[in-house]
């Protein structure tokens, strides 16, 4: 029987509101056993870019990252947000260890090739050092990742936090029974983003395809769900998408492979 | 026989010039055995403060840190500079793990009491978790600290990098034979800052007092040397102050307790 690893990704409005963040981190702190946090921080980066007169350019929901923008996201994600989260977790007696993917070379990435869009200094995960990460987990640390990686040649890279969470979950799945949570301000995936009663309880690849074809699911959710399904298909034990409350009371959207959909 | 630990503090102009920084990190990377880096980053923080319209206020060479300034130094020290140094070290195959004192609660600090000056959110080191730090060293990581700590209650604190280096060296001295290096752009302590031929080869507490009384030593060096002597008096094996080159060729200023001054 493999040991449990809870892998929490927090993002969206949770990071914007101190009370929300505190409650979410308190819930995370109280999870038993090994755990790992990944956090975003995009909105604060956009604010700082604006203050510094650096234009924020997005393509398909992803930040186009020139050298000046990379400095901003490194400052905000790895500095401001990561250390804020780490210090808050320690106040809750959770032994957080803040990391970027560069630290310990734990997440090695490659600069995304230029396609239809040139994303600039954006990285896609190539390799997770599961041995280094296990060493930290077994030593009692709670690795707390921001969404910055590197290429191993001295270049930092801006990397999507949802993708990092999925890649870490997939890499650790052979070693731990990994439970992956995408935690944000909504209770889960909504069939109609304007109707809070339209929460989808279970989502399998087939129903996901149908919802996508009907244009039901908010466009911003699609990359998150693509990452989430990829994790589930790669032997991550469970994947849930929801808020702290819906995850706590078991009503968050649970992703399922079609074969194990409850009859 | 205790294992050797090389503890390098880099600061000053080294961080401002990429070529200087690369050469210094290459030298550090090639040191044998266990090692640990502490870096400053003050000048870049002052630049960002200026751009953001936040006034930089100093007292006795130390930065007065209000809430806005703490955000700036957390972004610059823990984000920009720490991750830049970490990614450069990995390109040199040095297994750097970037840390603030908050990470793993390794450096617990207390907010400096208000005296003649109210330094604001500035911390003085209270406790180093030598067990956590040893775990990281023994796992093959090269801890790479920026000058941010926390109070354990969720408050980050701006902390002098020279003091952090001394406190880490003192705390680790019972476990390792610690060699402490204060590495900056000058070859060592100068008896006359305007005369490059006035390098002081050996400095003991008595000669330090005389140089201070004569006003020979640059004021900015005094807190560094006070920290350095404190480390030496607390069983740190050797303490040197100099440049990469003078440290490499053995001509950096070596601090000595008067009892072991070469006859």
Interface residues (C-beta under 8 A of the other chain):
Chain A: X51 X52 X71 X74 X75 X76 X77 X78 X79 X80 X82 X83 X84 X86 X87 X88 X90 X91 X95 X96 X97 X98 X99 X100 X102 X103 X104 X105 X132 X135 X136 X139 X141 X148 X150 X152 X153 X154 X155 X156
Chain B: X51 X52 X71 X74 X75 X76 X77 X78 X79 X80 X82 X83 X84 X86 X87 X88 X90 X91 X95 X96 X97 X98 X99 X100 X102 X103 X104 X105 X132 X135 X136 X139 X141 X148 X150 X152 X153 X154 X155 X156
